[in-house]
Amino acid sequence: MTAPTGRPPMSGADPAEPAEPGTGADPSVTVARSGPSEAAPETAATASTGTSAPAAAARPGRRAGLAAVTGHRLLWPGVVLALLLLANVLFTPGFLSIEMKDGHLYGSLVDIARFGAPLILVAVGMTLVIATGGIDLSVGSVVAISGALSCLWISGLDDQQDVGGVLVAVGLALGLSLVLGLWNGFLVAGFGIQPIIATLILMVAGRGLAQLITDGQIITINSSPYKLIGGGYWLTLPFGIIVVAAVLAITAFLTRRLALGLLIESVGGNATASRLAGIRSRGLIITVYAFCALCAGIAGLMISSNVSSADGNNAGLWIELDAILAVVIGGTSLVGGRFSLGGTVLGALIIQTLTTTIYSVGIPPETTLLFKALVVTVVCLLQSPAFREKVFHRRGRRPGASPASADPKVKVPA
Amino acid sequence: MLKKMSVLLLTGAVAMTMAGCGGGGNDSATAGSGGGSGDGSITMGFSQVGAESGWRTANTKSVQESAKTAGIELKFSDAQQKQENQIKAIRSYIQQKVDVIAFSPVVESGWDTVLKEAQNAKIPVILTDRAVDSKDTTLYKTFLGSDFVEEGKKAGQWLVEEYKDSTEPVNIVELQGTTGSAPANDRKAGFAEVIGADAKFKIVASQTGDFTRAKGKEVMEAFLKSNPDIDVLYAHNDDMGLGAIEAIEGAGKVPGKDIKIITVDAVKDGMQALADGKINFIVECSPLLGPQLMDLAKKVVAGEQVPARVVTEETTFTQEQAKEALPTRQY
């Protein structure tokens, strides 16, 4: 069996395995089954990919202990987020206060959620793609294309305030995003092109497409219905947050209450085994890429709507890296096979809080990137059980996840 | 055999046409030293950065149109933001033996080799809009472009004038351009130099907004929360200012009144906001350097001396001036 360490499927079934505590293979089994509140479906997922349920059951004591450790998986990002917020309060005393202004909520926390909304969306789509063992580099381009197309359509309307026209623009943009996602999916699942290459094509070409749509210009519009999507408020809440909540709720329902999440994880865990088990991995992968592009499309609408203009060059630039970072901070392995939506949201919020912190604390622009890199490194180190063990002198317990796979990759986007 | 010969013939023909072209060009160069006025025989190779903004598009259009009016044959290439494309374009201009090469360098460094090649081929080079950092300034004839420090100074001077009767401290926030870029560095330095003379002006926050609307808005949102008392916003370009206006409106303040706004560039959207009273003052950074470029090209080809640095003719706009200028604004 060629499964590398950390990819448990077949080796875990070997009865000899449980006798060796802490081999590279089984920890991720335990990690997968101990996601807070998501434990049940994930257990099922690991079982369906062929991981041995009996092997895990054979060591109930270890399982309980590891559950405690991996319960911390979301704890550490949470701690970092809390610390960041605390640091802000020290510099800006009124940072956490939220007030009503012009009939909507107003405050730094609202800003973080509002500006973080597009990143959360893109990262949620990315989470599912990464869960299948893939990656989507083209989301930034899709963001630009979606914003460009909708703004172009609206700028051509006789009456930009016309809700019907705006809905058509939104429909067109999301439709095109979906098509672009299907294209990615077909390249990956249909023709077996490596995901990083398949989506790289659209990442590069997509910017060109966005500029073609905008004719290299920034398209400015003045449409209040369109403005609502990313810059408006509904029931005192920023509309973008409501959209994100809706998308999250639907995604969580589909993946955690229905079998979809389980199937996605099984494809990511071991595509061949899944196929042999009767799962149509091809259709599943295409769906996931289409969903990811759709999320990016919505994010593109939000970003362009927020400033009432489409900028083919800069909209969503490098958002793919932030999204991947958010996914990784949230504890989803880049290897695929398991994912955590809650972790991704937390990761995206950390990134956005970090950005806001830099502005409010007044860190000079020259050192911004270094500061970001430092914080991200700290988050990733805290995420690494091996690091925690070394620093906090935990004894007797082996790490629950393989940090080696996550750390070097994280440094790239930082 | 026949095929081989036809290829040979073809190559010969091409070489001859090329020689013809070059010969004509050279002739005009020597003949031009007398008159120099557009007899239609000057050929200019121009390598543009790309088409990244409305500003750049206007710049391209200006060069193309003024070449036509001046009777200069223009060979235009778009480098799509890549230095290697630009170097390729310049080499091909050298091979085509154009009379003069003009280009807007994508980046500042790495031009010595290709500029040396142009010099060896005795083709004069004019830099437009952006400079290169070559130590050897004989590699190019002149640099035509905006003086970003001067733009920053103009912005500062308006502010000093606006608050000359006030003794209260003036809290300023600054939205910088892309960190490390020449316009960002120089606009910041020029502005700081002018307002530094009076202690009442205080820059309370300064962050990069990457020259984009979205970032301008995001940074301004944070500024508004961390600095409750902001009097003036200085943005290094219109787009960031436009984004910031949205943030200011979102905070329930009136841009142009509660917070005075100064920006640089004067693109159409910015001018519109200025005319609407949302921006108070715009320093122009004109992309329309085509006519000046063609004049310089003629002089350089004619062998006349030109100054090593030519500043683009630029102005500033107040709200009233914007209302007048807006209908005829080209970009």
Interface residues (C-beta under 8 A of the other chain):
Chain A: F91 T92 G94 F95 K101 D102 Y106 G107 S108 D111 F115 Q211 G216 Q217 I218 T220 G231 I303 N306 V307 S308 S309 D311 N313 N314 A315 T355 T356 I358 Y359 S360 V361 G362 P364 P365 E366 T368
Chain B: A51 E52 S53 G54 R56 T57 Q176 T179 G180 A205 S206 Q207 T208 D210 T212 R213 A214 K217 E218 V219 E221 A222 F223 K225 S226 D239 L242 G243 E246 G250 A251 G252 D269
